[in-house]
Amino acid sequence: MIMTMAVESNDIWQDRDIKFDALPSLLEPRRGEIKIDSINSVEDTKGNNGMRGALIITNLRIIWVSHRRSRTNLSIGLNTVLTMTIRKAKSRLRGTHQALYVMSKFNQSRYEFIFTSLVKNSPRLFTTCQSIFRAYETSKLYRDLKLRGSIVRDGELMVLPNEQVVNQVSGVWNLSYDQGNLGVFVLTNVRLVWHATMANNYNVSIPHIQIASVQTRQSKFGKAIVIETTRRSGGYMLGFKVQEDSEREAVVQELESLHKVYSADPIFGVEFNLEDRPVSLEETRVHRVADDVEIIDDNEPLAYTSYLADGSKTKDREVKFDPHLGLAIEAIGHDDLEIPDLWSVVN
């Protein structure tokens, strides 16, 4: 007999995807997403040079929306960002000026975004984006499944900020291997953690946001709790055995309750402090002009091609061994060119 816990879909794409010219409804914050700051006069120098827009920074993504047409926009998930740097760029509205370069990777393609602040002597564009990105990078345990991490010390879970331990269940077997390993369940308002009794580094941390389903199934060890994670987290199937039937059902019910509470108000773990008061969304909308009706030409290049970091390249090329360098490198884009040919061009 299989018993399944009904789990509400928590597919979070806002920090995992890059979207171009999305519907305005997709730019609205989801549950748990907080608008941290907004800058009203920012140019998208790479894809829409000369066009003013608003840059909105949340705990999950960077959003840019054109003042002229709200359908001209960007949504850049923080999980796709590789680096943020400050370099000079040529802006139609400000000339050569310092700009924020955001390098990202999504669906095997690399993208480059350049944002130039049109507000004189305003460093907020740079400092806010960079600080939020650092906060996002250092809070992955709130959002990502982690195997064998440094999360337990002296047999006790190292609790995250704003995390509260709700229950702890001893005598739980991990059934990932044939022999099983005895350990402890720790249920919190953010995640489910199992760690071995005899080895602190043998553990798994599963955020509620990554749980797709919880089932009670029959296994060769008897009835077991089977947790399936979302596709984005790898689609793992993790089995655990609780000895007593009543205790097993209590754990499943408690997981269901914690998951519902979490889904209503997710905690993504991105802590932030602002020196200046953020501009409200209503204030940024004052400067927008109503959309004009426009005819879309199907033959026009797609919006995302303007942001490709390597011209018209749409995905990483095959890695090949180059005898001239003695290294494995990404193949050159032209079949009739080799490394010595590139040196001759430089000379």
VENMO-V679988 format. One record per pair of residues at least 4 apart in sequence whose C-alpha atoms are under 6 Angstrom apart, sorted by the first residue. I is the first residue (numbers start at 1). GAP is how many residues later the second one is. Records with the same first field share a line. If there is no record, write none. Layout:
BEGIN
I = GAP + GAP
END
This chain:
BEGIN
2 = 214 + 215
3 = 212 + 213
4 = 210 + 211
5 = 209 + 210
7 = 206
10 = 199
13 = 4
14 = 63
15 = 45 + 46 + 62 + 63 + 64
16 = 61 + 63 + 64
17 = 60
18 = 57 + 58 + 59
19 = 55 + 56
20 = 54
21 = 50 + 51 + 52
29 = 4
32 = 233 + 234
34 = 24 + 25
35 = 23
36 = 21 + 22
37 = 20 + 241
38 = 17 + 18 + 241
39 = 15 + 16
40 = 14 + 244
41 = 11 + 12 + 13 + 77
42 = 10 + 11 + 12 + 74 + 75 + 76
43 = 8 + 9 + 10 + 72 + 73
44 = 4 + 5 + 71
45 = 4 + 69 + 70
46 = 67 + 68
47 = 259
50 = 42 + 43
53 = 12 + 13 + 14
54 = 10 + 11
55 = 8 + 9
56 = 6 + 7
57 = 5
59 = 211
60 = 18
61 = 15 + 16 + 17
62 = 13 + 14
63 = 11 + 12
64 = 9 + 10
65 = 5 + 8
66 = 4 + 6
67 = 221
68 = 221
69 = 222
80 = 24 + 25
81 = 22 + 23
82 = 21 + 22
83 = 20
84 = 17 + 18
85 = 15 + 16
86 = 13 + 14 + 15
87 = 11 + 12
88 = 9 + 10 + 11
89 = 7 + 8 + 10
90 = 5 + 6
91 = 4 + 5
99 = 16 + 17
100 = 14 + 15
101 = 12 + 13
102 = 10 + 11
103 = 8 + 9
104 = 6 + 7
105 = 4 + 5
108 = 207
109 = 205 + 206
110 = 199
111 = 196 + 197 + 198
112 = 195 + 197
124 = 4
135 = 135
136 = 134
139 = 130
140 = 4
142 = 126 + 127
143 = 64
145 = 60 + 61
146 = 58 + 59
147 = 57
148 = 53 + 54 + 55 + 56
151 = 7
152 = 4 + 5 + 6 + 48
164 = 24 + 25
165 = 23
166 = 21 + 22
167 = 20
168 = 17 + 18
169 = 15 + 16
170 = 14
171 = 12
172 = 10 + 11 + 12 + 69 + 70
173 = 7 + 8 + 9 + 10 + 67 + 68
174 = 6 + 7 + 66
175 = 5 + 64 + 65
182 = 14
183 = 12 + 13 + 14
184 = 10 + 11
185 = 8 + 9
186 = 6 + 7
187 = 5
190 = 17
191 = 15 + 16 + 17
192 = 13 + 14
193 = 11 + 12
194 = 9 + 10
195 = 7 + 8
196 = 6
208 = 51
210 = 19 + 20
211 = 18 + 19
212 = 16 + 17 + 18
213 = 14 + 15
214 = 12 + 13
215 = 10 + 11
216 = 8 + 9
217 = 6 + 7
218 = 4 + 5
219 = 4
224 = 16 + 17
225 = 14 + 15
226 = 12 + 13
227 = 10 + 11
228 = 8 + 9
229 = 6 + 7
230 = 5
231 = 4
242 = 6
255 = 4
262 = 4
317 = 13 + 14
318 = 12 + 13
319 = 10 + 11 + 12
320 = 8 + 9
321 = 6 + 7
322 = 4 + 5 + 6
END
